[in-house]
């Protein structure tokens, strides 16, 4: 018999609420069999990266573009600077996860090969799951939702600060349906509710795939973006097997930069870098990260 728990702050013996049951039934109705996990990991975006105004070094994860404004926008976004290669930054946050989240899903993940200047996030530890699921996170359906505002780290760049400021100002969330039985999540996006799918490979690795079209439309099996969610810190604050790779990437020197870069971030010579090389730069973490950490409903965490 599967041990089912109610996704509330506290367990209740009377069963699931009407909302939880409805979210579960709504998620079951999704066509989970329309696609399968790709046979191999293939971040195709690294091969064909098209950017506007590439001669301005806004895309480089180590770019000093507009660095004179960093203190101001850091204040406006309530972000603090931290050493991205120091796992203890997350200790206080991990001490207080949402108690309804299965332990196997808790921890901090690295968004490897993501072009946006976002690196580490406690994706599930501070998410809201509404539906029916078991304690192991291996069965059940429902809806999941995660704030963009707290417990994300962004590269210390103009792009990273803009993302942090936008998250605070808009208070937007990432949300979708979940099928924990098969280890599949959807992420609602501007393209629709069925164009971004996340597949659980194992407890420490998920693949997020951006499809070109919705289910049943032409191109619904083709994708133009794929990156990994790799658990680098577990629920107890211990680093995982993926941590060393994240640190190695963070410490790599920036490749492919032309003469005068990055000290002249508006230099036209930057446009001489090929799209493929730009993509390789955009996925390298900046060792300096900006974060807005929170370990509870009201408490904001300081950085030692």
C-alpha positions as CSV (number, residue, x, y, z in Angstrom):
1,X,0.0,0.0,0.0
2,X,1.4,3.3,-1.0
3,X,1.7,5.8,1.8
4,X,-0.1,8.9,0.5
5,X,0.3,12.2,2.3
6,X,-1.6,15.4,1.9
7,X,0.5,18.2,0.4
8,X,-0.2,20.7,3.3
9,X,2.1,22.1,5.9
10,X,0.7,19.4,8.3
11,X,-0.7,16.0,7.5
12,X,-4.4,15.6,7.9
13,X,-6.2,12.3,8.6
14,X,-9.4,13.1,6.8
15,X,-7.9,12.8,3.4
16,X,-7.3,15.3,0.6
17,X,-9.1,18.6,0.1
18,X,-11.4,19.3,-2.8
19,X,-8.7,21.5,-4.3
20,X,-6.0,18.9,-4.0
21,X,-8.2,16.2,-5.6
22,X,-9.1,18.6,-8.4
23,X,-5.5,19.5,-9.2
24,X,-4.7,15.8,-9.2
25,X,-7.5,15.0,-11.6
26,X,-6.6,17.9,-13.9
27,X,-3.0,16.7,-14.0
28,X,-4.0,13.1,-14.8
29,X,-5.9,14.5,-17.8
30,X,-2.7,15.8,-19.4
31,X,-1.4,13.6,-22.3
32,X,1.7,12.4,-20.5
33,X,2.3,9.7,-23.1
34,X,2.5,12.1,-26.1
35,X,6.3,12.4,-25.7
36,X,9.1,10.4,-24.1
37,X,12.4,11.4,-22.6
38,X,15.0,12.0,-25.3
39,X,17.3,9.1,-25.9
40,X,20.4,11.2,-25.3
41,X,21.2,14.6,-23.8
42,X,21.6,17.1,-26.6
43,X,21.7,20.8,-25.8
44,X,21.1,21.9,-29.3
45,X,21.0,25.6,-28.4
46,X,24.8,25.5,-28.1
47,X,25.0,24.9,-31.9
48,X,22.9,27.8,-33.1
49,X,22.7,30.8,-30.8
50,X,21.2,34.0,-32.4
51,X,21.5,37.1,-30.3
52,X,20.6,40.7,-30.9
53,X,23.3,43.4,-30.3
54,X,26.0,40.7,-29.7
55,X,28.6,43.4,-30.1
56,X,27.5,44.6,-26.6
57,X,28.9,42.2,-24.0
58,X,25.5,41.8,-22.2
59,X,25.5,38.1,-22.7
60,X,28.8,37.2,-21.1
61,X,28.3,35.7,-17.6
62,X,31.5,37.5,-16.4
63,X,30.8,40.8,-18.1
64,X,31.5,44.1,-16.3
65,X,28.9,46.0,-18.5
66,X,27.2,48.7,-16.4
67,X,29.1,47.5,-13.3
68,X,28.9,51.0,-11.8
69,X,25.2,50.5,-11.5
70,X,25.4,47.1,-9.7
71,X,25.2,48.6,-6.1
72,X,22.0,50.5,-7.0
73,X,20.2,47.6,-8.8
74,X,21.4,45.2,-6.1
75,X,19.7,47.4,-3.6
76,X,16.5,47.6,-5.7
77,X,16.4,43.9,-6.1
78,X,17.4,43.1,-2.5
79,X,20.1,40.9,-3.8
80,X,23.4,40.2,-2.1
81,X,26.7,39.1,-3.6
82,X,28.0,35.6,-2.7
83,X,30.7,33.1,-3.6
84,X,28.9,30.7,-5.9
85,X,31.4,28.0,-5.1
86,X,30.7,28.1,-1.4
87,X,28.0,25.5,-0.6
88,X,27.6,26.8,3.0
89,X,25.8,29.8,1.5
90,X,22.7,27.5,1.3
91,X,22.9,25.9,4.7
92,X,20.4,28.1,6.5
93,X,17.9,27.9,3.6
94,X,18.1,24.1,3.4
95,X,17.3,23.9,7.2
96,X,13.8,25.0,6.5
97,X,12.3,23.4,3.4
98,X,8.6,23.1,2.7
99,X,7.8,20.1,4.8
100,X,5.4,18.6,2.2
101,X,8.2,18.2,-0.4
102,X,9.5,14.6,-0.7
103,X,13.1,14.5,0.7
104,X,14.4,13.0,-2.6
105,X,13.4,16.2,-4.4
106,X,14.9,18.6,-1.9
107,X,18.3,20.3,-2.3
108,X,20.0,22.8,-4.6
109,X,20.2,22.3,-8.3
110,X,22.5,23.7,-11.0
111,X,20.8,24.8,-14.2
112,X,23.6,23.4,-16.5
113,X,23.7,24.7,-20.1
114,X,20.9,27.3,-19.4
115,X,21.7,30.5,-21.3
116,X,19.9,32.9,-19.0
117,X,22.2,34.1,-16.2
118,X,20.7,31.8,-13.6
119,X,22.8,29.1,-12.0
120,X,21.7,27.6,-8.6
121,X,18.1,27.2,-7.2
122,X,16.4,25.2,-4.5
123,X,13.8,24.2,-7.1
124,X,11.6,21.9,-5.1
125,X,12.6,22.6,-1.5
126,X,10.6,25.8,-1.6
127,X,7.9,24.9,-4.1
128,X,4.2,24.5,-3.5
129,X,2.8,21.1,-4.6
130,X,-1.0,20.8,-4.6
131,X,-2.4,17.3,-5.4
132,X,-1.9,13.8,-4.3
133,X,1.6,12.2,-4.0
134,X,3.5,9.9,-1.8
135,X,6.4,10.6,0.7
136,X,9.0,9.3,-1.7
137,X,8.0,11.5,-4.6
138,X,7.5,8.5,-6.8
139,X,3.7,8.5,-7.3
140,X,0.9,11.0,-7.5
141,X,-0.3,13.9,-9.6
142,X,-1.0,17.6,-9.2
143,X,0.2,21.1,-9.8
144,X,3.6,22.6,-8.7
145,X,4.5,26.2,-8.4
146,X,7.8,28.0,-7.5
147,X,8.5,31.7,-6.9
148,X,11.2,33.3,-9.1
149,X,12.0,35.8,-6.3
150,X,13.7,33.8,-3.6
151,X,16.5,31.1,-3.4
152,X,17.8,31.6,-6.9
153,X,21.3,32.6,-7.7
154,X,22.1,34.7,-10.8
155,X,25.5,35.6,-12.3
156,X,26.8,38.9,-11.1
157,X,26.2,40.7,-14.3
158,X,23.8,43.4,-15.7
159,X,21.7,40.5,-17.1
160,X,21.7,38.7,-13.8
161,X,20.7,41.8,-11.9
162,X,17.9,42.5,-14.3
163,X,16.5,39.0,-13.8
164,X,16.7,39.5,-10.0
165,X,15.0,42.9,-10.2
166,X,12.2,41.6,-12.5
167,X,11.6,38.7,-10.2
168,X,11.1,40.9,-7.2
169,X,9.0,43.5,-9.0
170,X,6.7,41.1,-10.8
171,X,6.6,38.4,-8.1
172,X,6.2,35.9,-11.0
173,X,6.3,32.2,-10.5
174,X,7.1,29.1,-12.5
175,X,4.3,26.5,-12.5
176,X,3.0,23.5,-14.2
177,X,1.5,20.0,-13.8
178,X,3.3,17.1,-12.3
179,X,3.2,13.4,-12.8
180,X,5.5,12.0,-10.1
181,X,4.6,8.4,-11.0
182,X,6.5,8.7,-14.3
183,X,8.8,11.5,-13.1
184,X,7.6,14.2,-15.5
185,X,6.7,17.9,-15.0
186,X,5.3,20.5,-17.3
187,X,6.3,24.2,-17.2
188,X,3.7,26.7,-18.4
189,X,5.2,29.2,-20.8
190,X,4.3,31.7,-23.5
191,X,4.2,28.9,-26.0
192,X,1.6,27.1,-24.0
193,X,1.2,24.6,-21.2
194,X,2.7,21.6,-23.0
195,X,5.8,22.9,-24.7
196,X,8.3,22.7,-21.8
197,X,8.6,19.3,-20.2
198,X,11.0,18.2,-17.4
199,X,12.0,14.6,-17.2
200,X,13.4,12.9,-14.0
201,X,16.5,10.9,-15.0
202,X,17.2,10.1,-11.4
203,X,16.9,11.8,-8.0
204,X,20.0,14.0,-8.8
205,X,19.3,14.8,-12.5
206,X,16.3,16.2,-14.5
207,X,16.3,17.3,-18.2
208,X,14.3,20.3,-19.2
209,X,13.2,20.3,-22.8
210,X,11.7,23.1,-24.8
211,X,9.6,21.8,-27.7
212,X,8.8,23.8,-30.8
213,X,5.1,23.2,-30.7
214,X,2.2,22.0,-28.6
215,X,1.1,18.4,-28.5
216,X,-0.7,17.5,-31.7
217,X,0.8,20.4,-33.7
218,X,3.5,20.2,-36.4
219,X,6.9,20.0,-34.7
220,X,5.6,18.8,-31.4
221,X,8.4,16.2,-31.1
222,X,11.2,18.6,-32.1
223,X,13.0,20.9,-29.6
224,X,15.2,23.9,-29.7
225,X,16.5,24.0,-26.1
226,X,17.6,21.5,-23.5
227,X,19.4,21.8,-20.3
228,X,19.9,19.9,-17.0
229,X,18.8,20.4,-13.5
230,X,21.7,18.8,-11.6
231,X,21.4,18.4,-7.8
232,X,24.7,19.8,-6.5
233,X,23.8,20.1,-2.8
234,X,21.5,17.6,-1.0
235,X,18.8,18.4,1.5
236,X,21.3,18.2,4.4
237,X,23.8,20.6,2.8
238,X,26.2,18.0,1.6
239,X,27.7,18.4,-1.9
240,X,26.8,15.7,-4.5
241,X,28.9,14.2,-7.3
242,X,27.9,17.1,-9.6
243,X,29.3,19.8,-7.3
244,X,32.9,19.4,-8.5
245,X,31.9,19.9,-12.1
246,X,29.9,23.1,-11.2
247,X,33.0,24.5,-9.3
248,X,35.3,23.5,-12.2
249,X,33.0,25.4,-14.7
250,X,32.9,28.4,-12.3
251,X,36.7,28.6,-12.2
252,X,37.3,28.1,-15.9
253,X,38.8,31.2,-17.7
254,X,36.4,32.8,-20.1
255,X,37.2,31.4,-23.6
256,X,37.1,33.0,-27.1
257,X,37.1,36.6,-26.0
258,X,38.7,39.0,-28.5
259,X,41.2,41.8,-27.8
260,X,40.1,44.4,-25.3
261,X,37.3,42.2,-23.9
262,X,35.8,42.1,-21.4
263,X,37.2,45.5,-20.3
264,X,35.5,47.3,-23.2
265,X,32.1,45.5,-23.2
266,X,30.6,47.7,-26.0
267,X,33.5,47.1,-28.3
268,X,32.3,46.2,-31.9
269,X,35.0,43.5,-32.1
270,X,32.8,41.4,-29.8
271,X,30.5,40.7,-32.8
272,X,33.4,38.7,-34.4
273,X,32.7,35.9,-32.0
274,X,30.7,33.1,-33.6
275,X,27.2,32.3,-32.2
276,X,28.5,28.9,-31.1
277,X,31.4,30.4,-29.1
278,X,29.0,33.0,-27.6
279,X,26.8,30.1,-26.5
280,X,29.8,28.4,-24.8
281,X,30.5,31.6,-22.9
282,X,26.9,32.1,-21.8
283,X,26.6,28.8,-20.0
284,X,29.8,29.3,-17.9
285,X,28.9,30.2,-14.3
286,X,30.3,33.4,-12.8
287,X,32.0,32.6,-9.5
288,X,30.4,35.7,-8.1
289,X,26.6,35.1,-7.8
290,X,23.8,37.4,-6.5
291,X,21.2,35.8,-4.3
292,X,18.1,36.7,-2.3
293,X,17.7,33.9,0.2
294,X,14.8,33.1,2.4
295,X,14.4,30.2,4.7
296,X,10.8,30.6,5.7
297,X,7.6,32.6,5.0
298,X,9.0,35.8,6.5
299,X,12.6,35.4,7.4
300,X,15.3,36.5,5.0
301,X,18.7,34.8,5.3
302,X,21.9,36.8,5.6
303,X,25.1,35.8,3.9
304,X,28.2,35.2,6.1
